[in-house]
């Protein structure tokens, strides 16, 4: 992903435009019940570490292919039907990238399916160059991508496991003595692991090419697959496991799917993670959700970390460095994001 710099007057305009809704949304959270299903951060952490055990999952590498097989097997283990969308995509430098989008669909059974189907996605490839590392000697080393890649897939896998485990179950809330048939999941959820997201132009190149990022998402969005899914909306997870992370309302998300942002941030507040999902706005990010919105026509938001006071990068101190490893993954962050999505899926 790549950060888009907005003029200061535009940032001010966006903030002024949306700040009026903050008080309203906060007051509405009191009307919701807290979902009594726990997102297991230890499990998500294990899924994150398992991906990193293959090494950096850079394009065209053995680790990349091995991890793809592992992700496919995990989704199938949790009852999902998996399709591999393979394509030869051209990187900014002309390199042919053997890309695989991993599409996991929730399969139907004899039980009644929710009428709403949503898409949760993340990229699973690793940045081949640590071009934001403080040490220039590391710039051409690959990134382990524990946060910038593996964390989003880890949260999705844990959600898939929970959805299988709790499918059709009765879910009690703190305001009721027992669950009811109406407390099962309100949404059917499909997952996509987008490939070739992080082959964007490195910082040492003079050229600027926004289209060099999110290649796998661009390919999927331009195909016929989005229409087959009939998705009401989408949620992109990017860098959702960093230490001390907070998630501001990303500008393109507010532009294309403001109502989905409001619903997700309301769910975070209800689940008790309002401090990690503050009602504050950030700039726009060139990320996988952009082609999902613009090419596929699916309203999609980006849950992506934002560090407004970090001098090295607003994406945090480990972004595109050799320090994006498991030592800098925080279970509390994984928990906040995962529990927010559980709240959304089971209470909408």
C-alpha positions as CSV (number, residue, x, y, z in Angstrom):
1,X,0.0,0.0,0.0
2,X,1.0,3.6,-0.5
3,X,0.1,6.7,1.4
4,X,-1.5,9.5,-0.4
5,X,-0.7,13.0,0.8
6,X,-3.6,15.4,1.0
7,X,-3.3,19.2,1.0
8,X,-3.9,20.5,4.5
9,X,-7.1,22.4,3.5
10,X,-8.5,19.1,2.1
11,X,-7.8,17.3,5.4
12,X,-9.5,20.1,7.3
13,X,-12.5,19.9,5.0
14,X,-12.8,16.1,5.4
15,X,-12.5,16.4,9.1
16,X,-15.1,19.1,9.3
17,X,-17.5,17.3,7.0
18,X,-17.6,14.1,9.1
19,X,-17.0,15.2,12.7
20,X,-20.7,16.1,13.2
21,X,-21.7,12.4,13.0
22,X,-19.3,11.3,15.8
23,X,-21.5,12.2,18.7
24,X,-24.5,10.6,17.1
25,X,-22.8,7.3,16.4
26,X,-21.3,7.1,19.9
27,X,-24.8,7.6,21.5
28,X,-26.2,4.8,19.3
29,X,-23.8,2.2,20.6
30,X,-25.7,2.1,23.9
31,X,-28.6,0.6,22.1
32,X,-26.6,-2.4,20.9
33,X,-26.0,-5.6,22.9
34,X,-22.5,-7.0,23.2
35,X,-22.0,-10.2,21.3
36,X,-21.0,-13.1,23.6
37,X,-18.6,-14.8,21.2
38,X,-14.9,-14.3,21.9
39,X,-12.4,-13.8,19.2
40,X,-9.3,-15.8,20.2
41,X,-6.3,-13.6,19.8
42,X,-3.9,-16.4,20.7
43,X,-5.3,-18.4,17.8
44,X,-4.9,-15.4,15.4
45,X,-1.3,-14.9,16.7
46,X,-0.5,-18.5,15.9
47,X,-1.9,-18.2,12.4
48,X,0.3,-15.1,12.0
49,X,3.4,-16.9,13.2
50,X,2.6,-19.9,10.9
51,X,2.7,-17.7,7.8
52,X,6.0,-16.2,8.9
53,X,7.5,-19.6,9.5
54,X,7.7,-20.0,5.7
55,X,9.8,-16.9,5.5
56,X,9.1,-13.8,3.5
57,X,6.2,-14.6,1.1
58,X,7.7,-12.6,-1.8
59,X,6.4,-13.1,-5.3
60,X,7.7,-16.0,-7.3
61,X,9.4,-17.6,-4.2
62,X,9.1,-21.1,-2.8
63,X,7.9,-19.6,0.5
64,X,5.1,-17.8,-1.4
65,X,3.9,-21.1,-3.0
66,X,4.1,-23.1,0.3
67,X,2.2,-20.5,2.2
68,X,-0.5,-20.4,-0.5
69,X,-1.1,-24.1,0.0
70,X,-1.2,-23.7,3.8
71,X,-3.8,-20.9,3.6
72,X,-6.0,-22.9,1.2
73,X,-5.9,-25.9,3.5
74,X,-6.8,-23.9,6.6
75,X,-9.9,-22.4,4.9
76,X,-10.9,-25.8,3.6
77,X,-10.4,-27.2,7.1
78,X,-13.0,-24.7,8.3
79,X,-15.6,-25.7,5.8
80,X,-14.9,-23.1,3.1
81,X,-14.9,-23.8,-0.7
82,X,-11.6,-22.4,-2.0
83,X,-10.9,-21.1,-5.6
84,X,-7.4,-20.1,-6.7
85,X,-7.4,-17.2,-9.2
86,X,-4.1,-17.5,-10.8
87,X,-2.6,-14.9,-13.2
88,X,0.7,-13.7,-14.6
89,X,0.8,-10.0,-13.7
90,X,3.4,-7.5,-14.7
91,X,5.2,-5.6,-12.0
92,X,6.3,-1.9,-12.4
93,X,9.8,-3.1,-13.5
94,X,8.5,-5.6,-16.0
95,X,8.9,-8.7,-13.8
96,X,6.2,-11.3,-14.4
97,X,4.6,-12.1,-11.1
98,X,3.0,-15.5,-10.6
99,X,0.0,-14.3,-8.7
100,X,-2.6,-16.3,-6.8
101,X,-5.7,-14.7,-5.3
102,X,-7.1,-17.2,-2.7
103,X,-10.9,-16.9,-2.6
104,X,-12.7,-18.7,0.2
105,X,-16.5,-18.9,0.0
106,X,-18.8,-19.9,2.8
107,X,-20.6,-23.0,1.6
108,X,-24.4,-23.4,1.9
109,X,-26.0,-26.3,3.8
110,X,-29.5,-27.2,4.9
111,X,-29.6,-24.4,7.4
112,X,-31.1,-21.1,6.5
113,X,-28.4,-18.8,5.1
114,X,-28.3,-15.0,6.0
115,X,-29.6,-12.8,3.2
116,X,-26.6,-10.5,3.5
117,X,-23.2,-11.7,2.1
118,X,-20.1,-9.6,2.7
119,X,-16.5,-9.8,1.7
120,X,-13.5,-9.6,4.1
121,X,-10.1,-9.4,2.5
122,X,-6.4,-8.9,3.1
123,X,-3.2,-9.2,1.1
124,X,-0.9,-12.2,1.8
125,X,2.3,-11.4,-0.1
126,X,5.4,-9.8,1.4
127,X,7.2,-6.7,0.4
128,X,10.3,-7.7,-1.5
129,X,12.3,-4.6,-0.4
130,X,12.6,-3.1,3.1
131,X,12.9,0.3,1.4
132,X,11.7,2.3,4.4
133,X,14.2,0.8,6.8
134,X,16.3,3.4,8.7
135,X,19.4,1.5,7.5
136,X,19.9,1.9,3.8
137,X,21.9,-1.4,3.8
138,X,18.6,-3.2,4.4
139,X,16.6,-1.6,1.6
140,X,16.9,-4.5,-0.8
141,X,16.2,-7.2,1.8
142,X,12.7,-8.8,1.9
143,X,10.2,-7.9,4.6
144,X,8.9,-10.7,6.8
145,X,5.6,-9.0,6.8
146,X,4.2,-10.2,10.1
147,X,2.0,-7.1,10.3
148,X,1.9,-5.9,6.7
149,X,0.3,-9.1,5.3
150,X,0.2,-12.0,7.7
151,X,-1.9,-10.2,10.4
152,X,-4.9,-9.6,8.1
153,X,-4.9,-13.2,6.9
154,X,-4.6,-14.4,10.5
155,X,-7.6,-12.5,11.6
156,X,-9.6,-13.8,8.6
157,X,-8.6,-17.4,9.4
158,X,-9.7,-17.1,13.0
159,X,-13.0,-15.6,11.9
160,X,-13.5,-18.5,9.6
161,X,-12.8,-20.9,12.4
162,X,-15.3,-19.1,14.7
163,X,-18.0,-19.0,12.0
164,X,-17.7,-22.7,11.5
165,X,-17.7,-23.4,15.2
166,X,-20.7,-21.2,16.0
167,X,-22.7,-21.8,12.8
168,X,-26.3,-22.0,13.8
169,X,-25.5,-21.8,17.5
170,X,-27.4,-19.7,20.0
171,X,-25.5,-16.7,21.2
172,X,-26.3,-15.1,24.6
173,X,-25.8,-11.4,25.3
174,X,-25.2,-9.7,28.7
175,X,-28.7,-8.5,28.5
176,X,-30.4,-11.9,28.2
177,X,-30.4,-15.1,30.2
178,X,-30.1,-17.3,27.2
179,X,-29.6,-17.0,23.4
180,X,-32.3,-17.3,20.8
181,X,-32.5,-18.6,17.3
182,X,-32.3,-15.0,16.1
183,X,-28.9,-14.5,17.6
184,X,-27.0,-16.5,15.0
185,X,-24.7,-14.8,12.5
186,X,-26.5,-12.1,10.6
187,X,-24.2,-12.3,7.6
188,X,-22.6,-14.8,5.3
189,X,-18.9,-14.1,5.0
190,X,-16.5,-14.8,2.1
191,X,-12.8,-14.1,2.4
192,X,-10.2,-13.2,-0.2
193,X,-6.4,-13.2,0.2
194,X,-5.2,-10.8,-2.4
195,X,-1.8,-11.4,-4.0
196,X,0.8,-9.0,-5.5
197,X,-0.3,-6.1,-3.4
198,X,3.2,-5.0,-2.2
199,X,5.2,-4.9,-5.5
200,X,4.7,-1.2,-5.7
201,X,7.5,1.2,-6.9
202,X,10.3,1.3,-4.2
203,X,11.4,4.5,-2.7
204,X,14.8,4.5,-4.5
205,X,13.0,4.8,-7.9
206,X,12.3,8.2,-9.3
207,X,9.0,7.2,-10.9
208,X,5.6,7.3,-9.1
209,X,3.0,4.8,-10.2
210,X,0.0,4.3,-8.0
211,X,-1.2,1.5,-10.3
212,X,1.9,-0.6,-9.4
213,X,0.3,-1.5,-6.1
214,X,-2.6,-3.9,-5.4
215,X,-2.1,-5.8,-8.6
216,X,-4.0,-8.9,-7.4
217,X,-7.0,-6.9,-6.3
218,X,-7.0,-5.0,-9.5
219,X,-7.1,-8.3,-11.5
220,X,-9.9,-9.7,-9.3
221,X,-12.0,-6.5,-9.4
222,X,-11.8,-6.4,-13.2
223,X,-13.0,-10.0,-13.6
224,X,-16.5,-11.5,-13.4
225,X,-16.0,-12.9,-9.9
226,X,-17.2,-9.8,-7.9
227,X,-20.6,-10.0,-9.5
228,X,-20.9,-13.7,-8.7
229,X,-20.4,-13.0,-5.0
230,X,-23.3,-10.5,-4.9
231,X,-21.6,-8.7,-2.0
232,X,-23.4,-6.0,0.0
233,X,-20.1,-4.5,1.1
234,X,-16.4,-5.4,1.8
235,X,-13.9,-4.8,4.6
236,X,-10.1,-4.8,3.9
237,X,-7.7,-5.6,6.8
238,X,-4.2,-4.2,6.4
239,X,-1.6,-4.1,9.2
240,X,-4.0,-5.1,12.0
241,X,-1.6,-6.5,14.5
242,X,1.0,-3.8,15.2
243,X,2.0,-2.7,18.7
244,X,0.1,0.4,19.8
245,X,-1.9,0.6,16.6
246,X,-5.0,2.7,16.2
247,X,-7.4,2.7,13.3
248,X,-8.6,6.0,12.0
249,X,-11.3,6.5,9.4
250,X,-9.3,6.3,6.1
251,X,-10.3,8.9,3.5
252,X,-11.2,6.7,0.5
253,X,-13.3,4.5,2.8
254,X,-15.2,7.6,3.9
255,X,-15.6,8.7,0.3
256,X,-16.9,5.4,-1.1
257,X,-18.5,3.6,1.9
258,X,-19.0,6.1,4.7
259,X,-22.0,4.2,6.1
260,X,-19.9,1.0,6.4
261,X,-17.2,2.9,8.2
262,X,-19.9,4.1,10.7
263,X,-21.2,0.6,11.2
264,X,-17.8,-0.9,11.9
265,X,-16.7,1.9,14.2
266,X,-20.0,1.6,16.1
267,X,-19.3,-2.1,16.4
268,X,-15.8,-1.4,17.8
269,X,-17.3,1.0,20.4
270,X,-19.9,-1.5,21.4
271,X,-17.3,-4.2,21.8
272,X,-15.2,-2.0,24.0
273,X,-12.5,-0.9,21.6
274,X,-13.5,2.7,20.9
275,X,-10.1,4.0,22.0
276,X,-8.4,1.8,19.3
277,X,-11.0,2.9,16.7
278,X,-11.3,6.6,17.4
279,X,-13.7,8.8,15.6
280,X,-10.9,10.6,13.8
281,X,-10.0,10.8,10.1
282,X,-6.7,10.0,8.2
283,X,-5.6,10.5,4.7
284,X,-6.3,8.3,1.7
285,X,-4.3,5.1,1.1
286,X,-3.6,3.4,-2.2
287,X,-4.7,-0.1,-1.1
288,X,-6.7,-3.1,-2.2
289,X,-10.0,-1.5,-1.4
290,X,-9.6,1.1,-4.1
291,X,-10.1,-1.2,-7.1
292,X,-12.8,-3.1,-5.1
293,X,-14.7,0.2,-5.0
294,X,-13.8,1.6,-8.4
295,X,-13.6,-1.4,-10.6
296,X,-15.9,-4.0,-8.9
297,X,-18.4,-1.4,-7.6
298,X,-18.5,-3.0,-4.1
299,X,-18.5,-0.5,-1.2
300,X,-15.4,-1.4,0.7
301,X,-13.5,0.1,3.6
302,X,-9.9,-0.2,4.8
303,X,-9.2,-1.0,8.4
304,X,-5.5,0.1,8.4
305,X,-3.3,1.2,11.2
306,X,-2.4,4.9,11.5
307,X,0.4,6.4,13.7
308,X,0.0,10.2,13.5
309,X,3.0,10.9,15.7
310,X,5.4,8.4,14.1
311,X,8.3,10.3,12.4
312,X,9.4,7.3,10.3
313,X,5.9,6.6,8.8
314,X,2.3,7.1,9.5
315,X,2.0,3.4,9.0
316,X,4.2,2.8,12.0
317,X,7.8,2.2,12.8
318,X,8.1,-1.3,11.3
319,X,6.4,-0.5,7.9
320,X,8.5,-1.8,5.0
321,X,11.5,-2.5,7.3
322,X,13.2,-5.7,8.4
323,X,11.6,-5.2,11.8
324,X,8.1,-6.2,10.6
325,X,8.4,-9.5,12.5
326,X,6.5,-11.5,15.1
327,X,8.3,-9.6,17.9
328,X,6.3,-6.5,17.0
329,X,2.9,-8.2,16.8
330,X,0.5,-7.4,19.6
331,X,-2.3,-9.8,20.5
332,X,-4.3,-6.9,21.9
333,X,-4.4,-5.3,18.5
334,X,-5.5,-8.6,16.8
335,X,-8.1,-8.9,19.5
336,X,-9.5,-5.4,19.0
337,X,-9.9,-5.9,15.2
338,X,-11.2,-9.4,15.4
339,X,-13.7,-8.7,18.2
340,X,-15.0,-5.7,16.3
341,X,-15.7,-7.9,13.3
342,X,-17.4,-10.5,15.4
343,X,-19.6,-7.8,16.9
344,X,-20.5,-6.6,13.4
345,X,-21.2,-10.1,11.9
346,X,-23.4,-11.3,14.8
347,X,-25.2,-8.1,15.7
348,X,-26.1,-6.4,12.4
